[in-house]
Amino acid sequence: MSYFRKTPKFISYLGTLKHNQKWLILINADPDAMASSATLSRILRKRVSGVGIARINEISRPDNLAMLRYTRLRIPRYSAEMPGSYTHFALVDSQPSHNPNFSGITFSIIIDHHPLSTEPSPDVYVEIQPDYGATSTMMTEYLYNLGIRPGRLLATALQFGIKTDTMNFQRQARDVDLRAYQHLDKFSDSALLNRIAHSEFRFDWLPYFARATTNIYKAGSGFYIYAGKVENPDILVVLADFFTRVYEIRWVAIGGFCCDKAVLIFRSDGSKDVGRLAKANFDRLGSGGGHRTMARAEFDLSAAANGDLELFIYKRLLTPVPKEKAAPRADAPGAGPDAAQAWA
């Protein structure tokens, strides 16, 4: 058995690239996305005439900023003028339906570890691995299969991408994530990785923690925390990760708003499928969904008709989520051989 799975489809696709192509890799920047985009750039750059990376969001979390600084990544903000300078576009650690900023762009490569949201065009290279804890794991497999040894900074970035998206292998982590992390350990800088990982909070964020601890409500088996107005939704992510460390909290939803958008960040120990909760109760308002242990929802503030966003979110969190339909039994009436095969 090989250390990693084979990736013949990806290697075959690389063989179709032309030297006159110019690629832009788009991301919704977080450690996993930044590391994955840097890896794809490393793979593409000797096969095409140029590769750029751009992000659709602001970067404000201290660990993300530290990662950019210490790994020397240069990822400018995406602008409407950028597409005119490129012939091909790639998307990593996300999918076109995940953000309106991706609309109108024809992607030739989509690589992600989140569940498939919409069926892509057949002429697009797509690999979706929802069982993987991080897209950085997938990118590490690509490097391994291509015989590319990652440099010190790239290997450190990939390790941090795996570390953050699996929450130190405590959520949505598989054996392959651990193998990738261990493989990268031969090339990375452990001191640099620790320096990045320990850059967690900013001093001016402390008032948000004070506000959150005074606006906490029981919501079934979990808790709902309302943070109000925040300067950046990343603060809600930091709060959500912080509250998962509280012994009594099995799952938590952190709500707030920024720039006319309501944002909800969900975290769970697995006892509650917060991905289903986000999709069932918030997707129709804007967007909502994710994994069993981590999810996100966003919608316009105008959706809260009564103007009380805090109460509006709380009521929707308490709305029962429809149960998933059970798979039909192969011997059930009307279930022929085709049905039996489909559910085998």
KAHU-V178614 format. One record per backbone hydrogen bond with DSSP energy under -1.0 kcal/mol. NH is the residue of the N-H (numbers start at 1). CO is the residue of the C=O. Records with the same first field share a line. If there is no record, write none. Layout:
NH = CO + CO
This chain:
11 = 7
12 = 8
13 = 9
14 = 10
15 = 11
16 = 13
17 = 14
21 = 18
23 = 50
24 = 88
25 = 52
26 = 90
27 = 54
34 = 30
35 = 31
36 = 32
37 = 33
38 = 34
39 = 35
40 = 36
41 = 37
42 = 38
43 = 39
44 = 40
45 = 41
47 = 44
48 = 44
49 = 21
50 = 21
52 = 23
54 = 25
55 = 76
56 = 27
65 = 61
66 = 62
67 = 63
68 = 64
69 = 65
70 = 66
71 = 67
73 = 68
78 = 55
82 = 79
85 = 82
86 = 83
87 = 22
88 = 22
90 = 24
91 = 109
92 = 26
93 = 111
98 = 95
102 = 99
103 = 100
105 = 102
108 = 89
109 = 89
110 = 125
111 = 91
112 = 127
124 = 121
125 = 108
127 = 110
129 = 112
132 = 129
139 = 135
140 = 136
141 = 137
142 = 138
143 = 139
144 = 140
145 = 141
146 = 142
148 = 143
155 = 151
156 = 152
157 = 153
158 = 154
159 = 155
160 = 156
161 = 157
162 = 158
163 = 159
164 = 160
165 = 161
166 = 162
168 = 163
170 = 166
171 = 166
178 = 174
179 = 175
180 = 176
181 = 177
182 = 178
183 = 179
184 = 180
185 = 181
186 = 183
187 = 184
188 = 184
193 = 189
194 = 190
195 = 191
196 = 192
197 = 193
198 = 194
199 = 196
200 = 198
205 = 202
206 = 203
208 = 205
209 = 205
210 = 206
211 = 207
212 = 208
213 = 209
217 = 224
219 = 222
222 = 219
223 = 251
224 = 217
225 = 253
226 = 215
227 = 255
230 = 257
235 = 232
236 = 233
237 = 233
238 = 234
239 = 235
240 = 236
241 = 237
242 = 238
243 = 239
244 = 240
245 = 242
246 = 243
249 = 246
252 = 267
253 = 223
254 = 265
255 = 225
256 = 263
257 = 228
258 = 261
261 = 258
262 = 299
263 = 256
264 = 297
265 = 254
266 = 295
267 = 252
268 = 293
269 = 250
274 = 272 + 292
277 = 273
278 = 274
279 = 275
280 = 276
281 = 277
282 = 278
283 = 279
285 = 282
286 = 282
287 = 298
289 = 296
291 = 294
295 = 266
296 = 289
297 = 264
298 = 287
299 = 262
301 = 260
303 = 300
304 = 301
305 = 303
307 = 304
309 = 307
312 = 308
313 = 309
314 = 310
315 = 311
316 = 312
317 = 313
318 = 314
332 = 329
335 = 332
336 = 334
340 = 336
341 = 337
342 = 338
343 = 339
